[in-house]
Amino acid sequence: PNYNTPLSSQALGVVFVPFYAKVSLLERKIMYFDMSVGVNVGTLNYRAETQYGGKKYSTAQYGLDITQTLFIDSHWAVRFDIRNKWSTQERLKYQIIATADESTRKLSTFGTQDTSMAVGITYFIGGGSN
């Protein structure tokens, strides 16, 4: 198969919190939650894989993130992130005939879209008491 492996990425983004609300938990506790939308732009470092270890490339990327944060109390929160990234990458043939010139390895560039989901716990330093 002809494939690429992402190595690292760096991005600068802006986060907007258009929705924030309160919810009653079993009529015993009021909990707060936020939904945020983020946009970002940056670079993606990846390796176009070949039978001999591949070749490293760097490309521009942009992204759109959606995050839901549920505040347990003034210090703790649980969050769920959906992160989408788009970029254009070079693709190389994984394997070529031994007698072929290395220049025949290159395929076309292609657009990629990667989605990741994460669940995490956040601890806020400071904060008031609820």
Salt bridges, closest charged atoms under 4 A:
GLU49 OE2 - ARG47 NE 2.84
ASP81 OD1 - ARG79 NH2 2.95
ASP81 OD2 - ARG83 NH2 3.56
GLU90 OE1 - LYS106 NZ 3.41
GLU102 OE2 - ARG105 NE 2.52
